[in-house]
Amino acid sequence: MDNDEELDNIAAELRREKAKLWRKNNKEKVKEIHKRYWRKKAKEELEKRKNQKKEGE
């Protein structure tokens, strides 16, 4: 079992390194992804607030 766990840890480390390198080389894509993510969250929050107002009336 220790060997499997060690392999899993190494695999996770390699994935993190690859992702970090991708983010470093694709800064504009990362900015766009973050922008879309937060716009989606804001839209969900706006809908939630609108629904709360409707229920309170």
Phi and psi in radians as a Rosetta constraint file:
Dihedral C 1 N 2 CA 2 C 2 CIRCULARHARMONIC -1.064 0.35
Dihedral N 2 CA 2 C 2 N 3 CIRCULARHARMONIC -0.655 0.35
Dihedral C 2 N 3 CA 3 C 3 CIRCULARHARMONIC -1.129 0.35
Dihedral N 3 CA 3 C 3 N 4 CIRCULARHARMONIC -0.745 0.35
Dihedral C 3 N 4 CA 4 C 4 CIRCULARHARMONIC -1.111 0.35
Dihedral N 4 CA 4 C 4 N 5 CIRCULARHARMONIC -0.732 0.35
Dihedral C 4 N 5 CA 5 C 5 CIRCULARHARMONIC -1.125 0.35
Dihedral N 5 CA 5 C 5 N 6 CIRCULARHARMONIC -0.724 0.35
Dihedral C 5 N 6 CA 6 C 6 CIRCULARHARMONIC -1.113 0.35
Dihedral N 6 CA 6 C 6 N 7 CIRCULARHARMONIC -0.731 0.35
Dihedral C 6 N 7 CA 7 C 7 CIRCULARHARMONIC -1.099 0.35
Dihedral N 7 CA 7 C 7 N 8 CIRCULARHARMONIC -0.721 0.35
Dihedral C 7 N 8 CA 8 C 8 CIRCULARHARMONIC -1.083 0.35
Dihedral N 8 CA 8 C 8 N 9 CIRCULARHARMONIC -0.732 0.35
Dihedral C 8 N 9 CA 9 C 9 CIRCULARHARMONIC -1.109 0.35
Dihedral N 9 CA 9 C 9 N 10 CIRCULARHARMONIC -0.763 0.35
Dihedral C 9 N 10 CA 10 C 10 CIRCULARHARMONIC -1.141 0.35
Dihedral N 10 CA 10 C 10 N 11 CIRCULARHARMONIC -0.727 0.35
Dihedral C 10 N 11 CA 11 C 11 CIRCULARHARMONIC -1.084 0.35
Dihedral N 11 CA 11 C 11 N 12 CIRCULARHARMONIC -0.749 0.35
Dihedral C 11 N 12 CA 12 C 12 CIRCULARHARMONIC -1.113 0.35
Dihedral N 12 CA 12 C 12 N 13 CIRCULARHARMONIC -0.724 0.35
Dihedral C 12 N 13 CA 13 C 13 CIRCULARHARMONIC -1.085 0.35
Dihedral N 13 CA 13 C 13 N 14 CIRCULARHARMONIC -0.749 0.35
Dihedral C 13 N 14 CA 14 C 14 CIRCULARHARMONIC -1.130 0.35
Dihedral N 14 CA 14 C 14 N 15 CIRCULARHARMONIC -0.698 0.35
Dihedral C 14 N 15 CA 15 C 15 CIRCULARHARMONIC -1.092 0.35
Dihedral N 15 CA 15 C 15 N 16 CIRCULARHARMONIC -0.745 0.35
Dihedral C 15 N 16 CA 16 C 16 CIRCULARHARMONIC -1.099 0.35
Dihedral N 16 CA 16 C 16 N 17 CIRCULARHARMONIC -0.741 0.35
Dihedral C 16 N 17 CA 17 C 17 CIRCULARHARMONIC -1.099 0.35
Dihedral N 17 CA 17 C 17 N 18 CIRCULARHARMONIC -0.747 0.35
Dihedral C 17 N 18 CA 18 C 18 CIRCULARHARMONIC -1.133 0.35
Dihedral N 18 CA 18 C 18 N 19 CIRCULARHARMONIC -0.752 0.35
Dihedral C 18 N 19 CA 19 C 19 CIRCULARHARMONIC -1.123 0.35
Dihedral N 19 CA 19 C 19 N 20 CIRCULARHARMONIC -0.714 0.35
Dihedral C 19 N 20 CA 20 C 20 CIRCULARHARMONIC -1.096 0.35
Dihedral N 20 CA 20 C 20 N 21 CIRCULARHARMONIC -0.742 0.35
Dihedral C 20 N 21 CA 21 C 21 CIRCULARHARMONIC -1.144 0.35
Dihedral N 21 CA 21 C 21 N 22 CIRCULARHARMONIC -0.718 0.35
Dihedral C 21 N 22 CA 22 C 22 CIRCULARHARMONIC -1.085 0.35
Dihedral N 22 CA 22 C 22 N 23 CIRCULARHARMONIC -0.786 0.35
Dihedral C 22 N 23 CA 23 C 23 CIRCULARHARMONIC -1.073 0.35
Dihedral N 23 CA 23 C 23 N 24 CIRCULARHARMONIC -0.676 0.35
Dihedral C 23 N 24 CA 24 C 24 CIRCULARHARMONIC -1.120 0.35
Dihedral N 24 CA 24 C 24 N 25 CIRCULARHARMONIC -0.676 0.35
Dihedral C 24 N 25 CA 25 C 25 CIRCULARHARMONIC -1.508 0.35
Dihedral N 25 CA 25 C 25 N 26 CIRCULARHARMONIC -0.168 0.35
Dihedral C 25 N 26 CA 26 C 26 CIRCULARHARMONIC -2.296 0.35
Dihedral N 26 CA 26 C 26 N 27 CIRCULARHARMONIC 0.933 0.35
Dihedral C 26 N 27 CA 27 C 27 CIRCULARHARMONIC -1.066 0.35
Dihedral N 27 CA 27 C 27 N 28 CIRCULARHARMONIC -0.673 0.35
Dihedral C 27 N 28 CA 28 C 28 CIRCULARHARMONIC -1.158 0.35
Dihedral N 28 CA 28 C 28 N 29 CIRCULARHARMONIC -0.676 0.35
Dihedral C 28 N 29 CA 29 C 29 CIRCULARHARMONIC -1.126 0.35
Dihedral N 29 CA 29 C 29 N 30 CIRCULARHARMONIC -0.703 0.35
Dihedral C 29 N 30 CA 30 C 30 CIRCULARHARMONIC -1.105 0.35
Dihedral N 30 CA 30 C 30 N 31 CIRCULARHARMONIC -0.754 0.35
Dihedral C 30 N 31 CA 31 C 31 CIRCULARHARMONIC -1.058 0.35
Dihedral N 31 CA 31 C 31 N 32 CIRCULARHARMONIC -0.761 0.35
Dihedral C 31 N 32 CA 32 C 32 CIRCULARHARMONIC -1.147 0.35
Dihedral N 32 CA 32 C 32 N 33 CIRCULARHARMONIC -0.722 0.35
Dihedral C 32 N 33 CA 33 C 33 CIRCULARHARMONIC -1.081 0.35
Dihedral N 33 CA 33 C 33 N 34 CIRCULARHARMONIC -0.791 0.35
Dihedral C 33 N 34 CA 34 C 34 CIRCULARHARMONIC -1.107 0.35
Dihedral N 34 CA 34 C 34 N 35 CIRCULARHARMONIC -0.704 0.35
Dihedral C 34 N 35 CA 35 C 35 CIRCULARHARMONIC -1.083 0.35
Dihedral N 35 CA 35 C 35 N 36 CIRCULARHARMONIC -0.812 0.35
Dihedral C 35 N 36 CA 36 C 36 CIRCULARHARMONIC -1.086 0.35
Dihedral N 36 CA 36 C 36 N 37 CIRCULARHARMONIC -0.742 0.35
Dihedral C 36 N 37 CA 37 C 37 CIRCULARHARMONIC -1.033 0.35
Dihedral N 37 CA 37 C 37 N 38 CIRCULARHARMONIC -0.872 0.35
Dihedral C 37 N 38 CA 38 C 38 CIRCULARHARMONIC -1.266 0.35
Dihedral N 38 CA 38 C 38 N 39 CIRCULARHARMONIC -0.534 0.35
Dihedral C 38 N 39 CA 39 C 39 CIRCULARHARMONIC -1.145 0.35
Dihedral N 39 CA 39 C 39 N 40 CIRCULARHARMONIC -0.707 0.35
Dihedral C 39 N 40 CA 40 C 40 CIRCULARHARMONIC -1.105 0.35
Dihedral N 40 CA 40 C 40 N 41 CIRCULARHARMONIC -0.772 0.35
Dihedral C 40 N 41 CA 41 C 41 CIRCULARHARMONIC -1.085 0.35
Dihedral N 41 CA 41 C 41 N 42 CIRCULARHARMONIC -0.713 0.35
Dihedral C 41 N 42 CA 42 C 42 CIRCULARHARMONIC -1.142 0.35
Dihedral N 42 CA 42 C 42 N 43 CIRCULARHARMONIC -0.702 0.35
Dihedral C 42 N 43 CA 43 C 43 CIRCULARHARMONIC -1.100 0.35
Dihedral N 43 CA 43 C 43 N 44 CIRCULARHARMONIC -0.759 0.35
Dihedral C 43 N 44 CA 44 C 44 CIRCULARHARMONIC -1.070 0.35
Dihedral N 44 CA 44 C 44 N 45 CIRCULARHARMONIC -0.724 0.35
Dihedral C 44 N 45 CA 45 C 45 CIRCULARHARMONIC -1.149 0.35
Dihedral N 45 CA 45 C 45 N 46 CIRCULARHARMONIC -0.712 0.35
Dihedral C 45 N 46 CA 46 C 46 CIRCULARHARMONIC -1.074 0.35
Dihedral N 46 CA 46 C 46 N 47 CIRCULARHARMONIC -0.778 0.35
Dihedral C 46 N 47 CA 47 C 47 CIRCULARHARMONIC -1.078 0.35
Dihedral N 47 CA 47 C 47 N 48 CIRCULARHARMONIC -0.719 0.35
Dihedral C 47 N 48 CA 48 C 48 CIRCULARHARMONIC -1.084 0.35
Dihedral N 48 CA 48 C 48 N 49 CIRCULARHARMONIC -0.756 0.35
Dihedral C 48 N 49 CA 49 C 49 CIRCULARHARMONIC -1.172 0.35
Dihedral N 49 CA 49 C 49 N 50 CIRCULARHARMONIC -0.677 0.35
Dihedral C 49 N 50 CA 50 C 50 CIRCULARHARMONIC -1.099 0.35
Dihedral N 50 CA 50 C 50 N 51 CIRCULARHARMONIC -0.735 0.35
Dihedral C 50 N 51 CA 51 C 51 CIRCULARHARMONIC -1.130 0.35
Dihedral N 51 CA 51 C 51 N 52 CIRCULARHARMONIC -0.660 0.35
Dihedral C 51 N 52 CA 52 C 52 CIRCULARHARMONIC -1.147 0.35
Dihedral N 52 CA 52 C 52 N 53 CIRCULARHARMONIC -0.664 0.35
Dihedral C 52 N 53 CA 53 C 53 CIRCULARHARMONIC -1.147 0.35
Dihedral N 53 CA 53 C 53 N 54 CIRCULARHARMONIC -0.710 0.35
Dihedral C 53 N 54 CA 54 C 54 CIRCULARHARMONIC -1.125 0.35
Dihedral N 54 CA 54 C 54 N 55 CIRCULARHARMONIC -0.704 0.35
Dihedral C 54 N 55 CA 55 C 55 CIRCULARHARMONIC -1.208 0.35
Dihedral N 55 CA 55 C 55 N 56 CIRCULARHARMONIC -0.522 0.35
Dihedral C 55 N 56 CA 56 C 56 CIRCULARHARMONIC -1.384 0.35
Dihedral N 56 CA 56 C 56 N 57 CIRCULARHARMONIC -0.252 0.35
